[in-house]
Amino acid sequence: MEVIHPRCAGIDVSKRDAKVCVRIQGRGRKATSSTVTTWTSMASSILALREYLIAEQVTWVVVESTAAYWKPFYFLLDDALNVMLVNARHVRNVPGRKTDVSDAAWLAELGAHGLVRASFVPPEPIRVLRDLTRARTTIAQARTKEIGRLETLLEDAGIKLSSVACEITGVSGRAMLEALIAGQRDPAVLADLAKRQLRKKIPALTEALQGRFNDHHAFMVRLYLDRRPRGRHRPPGCPHRGRDQTLSTRPGPAREHPGLVTSRRRCVHRRDRRRHERVPHRRAPGVLGRSLARQ
């Protein structure tokens, strides 16, 4: 098979490091050589890899697109070398023993014979715009889901605010929810918090705000409305470790929940850490003990 790139490199990327195979096509009696080295995914190591590939006179570099791990290698090598990003589906190796080293060698082999197709990498302005639009879309979708969960919680409490107001998280809706959290249960007082056009629907709001809203619902609504960090960040784990939990998207401190706290202000999920007195272990009577007991 014809060799298009006599000096080609294949890079199999992972999260922490990358296997780099430099394939140099032999001439005459000189056989083809392949050298595999390991480089970390840190920027300094990638810059050293770039100098290494330039010193080896590599003319073509094939990088497999693995999640987002390919980006540091691609963007740091592309300005000095001819880098081709390929789809992992298009460069699947034959079934059998599959390792990172064999994948790097396979990428170099395919790149040397021109058997791979480059994936499209948009220019930097398009990448920036795409990141912005995708982030805004993700945030909007997450916000919609959170509002849906909040509406479900209000339906459980019998509060039909979404049937009257277009947005339960608007200015009027938030004012009513904050009043419910503060302990206000009078529907007339809550409906009077409506603003602007929603004041025309005060009679309907008064009827919609009649429910069985209790302290548990107030605690849950506060989790959805309060987006400010509270205290230091702690690793995710048991939500009942202390008061200084992070963002309210997590369940929050159980000792603040009115239904999970005993009269002694202790969470029902926490174990009683009192040291119990150890009872001395009694050994079972042996054969001699049994015979004496029978006598």
C-alpha positions in Angstrom: 0.0 0.0 0.0 1.3 3.4 -0.9 2.8 5.5 1.9 1.7 9.1 1.7 3.4 10.4 4.9 6.7 8.7 5.6 7.0 10.4 9.0 3.6 10.2 10.8 2.6 10.3 14.4 -0.5 8.8 16.1 -1.7 10.1 19.4 -4.1 8.2 21.6 -5.4 10.7 24.2 -6.7 10.0 27.7 -7.5 12.2 30.6 -4.1 12.1 32.3 -1.7 11.2 29.5 -1.3 10.3 25.8 0.5 7.6 24.0 2.4 8.9 21.0 3.7 6.6 18.3 6.1 8.1 15.8 6.2 5.9 12.6 9.1 6.4 10.2 8.9 4.6 6.9 12.0 2.5 6.0 13.9 2.8 2.8 15.7 0.0 1.0 17.1 -2.4 3.5 16.1 -0.2 6.4 12.9 -1.4 8.1 10.0 0.7 9.2 10.4 1.9 12.8 7.8 2.8 15.4 8.6 4.5 18.6 6.0 4.9 21.4 6.4 7.4 24.2 4.1 8.6 26.9 3.4 12.3 27.6 1.2 13.8 30.3 -1.8 16.0 29.4 -0.2 19.1 31.1 0.5 22.1 28.9 4.2 22.0 29.6 4.4 18.4 28.6 2.4 19.0 25.4 4.8 21.8 24.5 7.7 19.4 25.0 5.9 16.9 22.8 5.7 19.5 20.1 9.4 20.1 20.2 10.0 16.3 20.1 7.8 15.9 17.0 9.5 18.8 15.3 12.9 17.3 16.0 11.7 13.9 14.6 10.6 15.8 11.4 7.1 14.5 11.7 5.0 15.9 8.8 1.5 14.5 9.8 -0.1 14.0 13.3 -3.3 12.0 13.8 -5.2 12.7 17.0 -8.2 10.7 18.1 -11.2 12.7 19.3 -11.7 11.4 22.9 -14.3 13.4 24.8 -12.8 16.8 25.4 -9.3 15.5 26.2 -8.1 16.1 22.6 -8.4 19.8 22.8 -5.2 20.7 24.6 -3.2 18.5 22.3 -4.9 19.7 19.1 -4.7 23.5 19.9 -1.1 23.4 21.1 0.2 21.3 18.3 -1.8 22.7 15.4 0.2 26.0 15.2 3.5 24.2 14.4 2.4 20.8 12.9 -0.1 19.4 10.5 -2.6 17.9 12.9 -5.6 15.9 11.9 -8.5 15.2 14.3 -10.3 12.0 13.5 -13.5 10.4 14.7 -13.0 7.4 16.9 -15.7 5.4 15.0 -13.7 5.9 11.7 -10.4 4.5 13.1 -11.6 1.4 15.0 -8.9 -1.3 15.3 -9.5 -4.9 14.5 -11.0 -6.9 17.3 -8.4 -8.5 19.7 -5.9 -7.2 22.1 -6.6 -3.5 22.4 -4.3 -1.2 24.4 -3.4 2.5 24.3 -0.1 1.7 22.7 -1.6 -0.4 19.9 -4.2 2.3 19.3 -1.5 4.9 18.9 0.4 2.6 16.5 -2.8 2.0 14.5 -3.5 5.7 14.2 0.1 6.3 12.9 -0.4 3.4 10.5 -3.6 4.8 9.1 -2.3 8.3 8.9 0.9 7.2 7.0 -1.3 5.6 4.3 -3.9 8.3 4.2 -6.7 6.1 5.3 -8.3 8.6 7.7 -10.7 11.4 7.2 -10.3 14.6 9.1 -13.1 15.9 11.4 -14.2 19.5 11.1 -12.8 21.9 13.7 -14.4 25.3 13.3 -12.3 28.5 13.7 -11.9 30.2 17.0 -14.7 32.8 16.6 -17.2 30.0 15.7 -16.0 27.9 18.7 -16.5 30.8 21.1 -20.0 31.5 19.7 -20.9 27.9 19.9 -19.7 27.5 23.5 -21.8 30.6 24.4 -25.0 29.4 22.7 -24.7 25.9 24.0 -24.1 27.1 27.6 -27.1 29.5 27.4 -29.3 26.6 26.0 -28.1 24.3 28.8 -28.8 26.9 31.5 -32.2 27.7 30.1 -33.2 24.0 30.0 -32.0 23.5 33.6 -33.9 26.5 34.7 -37.1 25.2 33.0 -36.7 21.9 34.8 -36.2 23.5 38.1 -39.3 25.6 37.6 -41.2 22.5 36.7 -40.1 20.8 39.9 -41.2 23.9 41.9 -44.6 23.8 40.2 -45.0 20.1 41.1 -44.2 20.9 44.7 -46.8 23.7 44.8 -49.3 21.3 43.3 -48.6 18.9 46.1 -49.3 21.7 48.6 -52.5 22.6 46.8 -51.2 26.0 45.7 -52.6 26.6 42.1 -50.4 29.6 41.5 -49.4 28.4 38.0 -53.1 28.3 37.0 -53.5 32.0 37.5 -50.0 33.5 36.9 -48.1 33.0 33.7 -44.8 32.7 35.6 -44.5 31.5 39.1 -41.0 32.8 39.4 -41.8 36.3 38.3 -41.8 39.4 40.5 -45.3 38.7 41.9 -44.8 34.9 42.2 -41.5 35.3 44.0 -43.0 37.7 46.5 -45.8 35.3 47.3 -43.5 32.4 47.6 -41.2 34.4 49.9 -44.2 35.3 52.0 -45.2 31.6 52.2 -41.7 30.7 53.3 -41.8 33.4 56.0 -44.9 31.9 57.5 -47.7 33.9 55.9 -50.7 31.6 55.1 -53.6 34.1 54.6 -54.6 33.9 50.9 -55.9 37.5 50.9 -52.6 38.9 52.2 -50.6 36.7 49.7 -52.8 37.7 46.8 -52.4 41.4 47.6 -48.6 41.0 46.9 -49.4 40.9 43.1 -47.9 43.5 40.9 -49.1 45.4 37.8 -51.3 43.4 35.5 -51.6 40.5 37.9 -53.5 42.7 40.4 -56.6 42.3 38.1 -56.6 38.6 39.1 -56.6 39.1 42.9 -59.9 37.2 43.4 -58.6 34.3 41.4 -55.2 34.4 43.3 -57.0 34.4 46.6 -58.8 31.2 45.6 -55.6 29.6 44.1 -53.5 30.3 47.2 -55.8 28.3 49.5 -54.0 25.0 50.1 -52.2 22.9 52.7 -48.8 24.7 52.5 -46.8 23.7 55.6 -43.3 24.0 56.9 -42.0 21.1 54.9 -43.2 22.8 51.6 -41.6 26.0 52.8 -38.3 24.3 53.3 -38.5 22.7 49.9 -39.5 25.9 48.1 -36.5 27.7 49.7 -34.2 25.1 48.2 -35.5 26.1 44.7 -35.5 29.8 45.2 -32.3 30.3 47.2 -29.4 30.1 44.7 -26.7 31.8 46.9 -23.8 29.9 48.3 -24.0 29.2 52.0 -20.7 28.7 53.8 -17.7 26.8 52.6 -17.8 24.3 49.9 -17.7 20.7 51.0 -17.4 17.5 48.9 -20.7 15.8 48.0 -21.7 13.2 50.5 -24.1 13.0 53.4 -26.3 16.1 53.3 -26.6 16.1 57.1 -22.9 16.8 57.9 -23.3 20.4 59.1 -24.8 23.8 58.5 -22.2 25.1 56.0 -23.5 23.3 53.0 -23.0 24.7 49.5 -25.6 25.7 46.9 -29.2 24.9 47.6 -29.6 22.5 44.7 -28.6 19.8 47.2 -31.0 18.7 49.9 -29.5 21.1 52.5 -28.9 20.6 56.3 -31.4 18.2 57.7 -31.2 19.9 61.1 -33.0 22.9 59.6 -35.9 20.8 58.3 -38.9 21.0 60.7 -40.0 17.4 60.2 -36.6 15.8 60.6 -35.5 17.4 63.9 -36.3 15.9 67.3 -37.1 17.9 70.4 -33.4 17.8 71.3 -32.5 19.5 68.0 -30.9 16.4 66.6 -31.5 15.0 63.1 -33.3 11.7 63.1 -30.8 10.5 60.5 -27.8 11.0 62.7 -26.6 8.2 64.8 -26.5 8.7 68.6 -22.8 8.9 69.3 -23.0 8.2 73.0 -20.7 5.6 74.1 -22.5 2.6 75.5 -21.1 0.7 78.5 -19.5 -2.5 77.4 -21.0 -5.6 78.8 -18.4 -8.2 79.6 -18.6 -11.2 77.2 -19.7 -14.4 78.9 -18.2 -17.5 77.5 -20.3 -20.5 76.9 -19.7 -23.3 79.5 -17.5 -26.0 78.3 -17.9 -29.8 78.7 -16.6 -29.7 82.2 -18.9 -26.8 83.0 -22.0 -28.6 81.6 -21.2 -31.8 83.6 -20.8 -29.7 86.8 -24.1 -28.0 86.1 -25.9 -31.3 85.7 -24.5 -32.5 89.1 
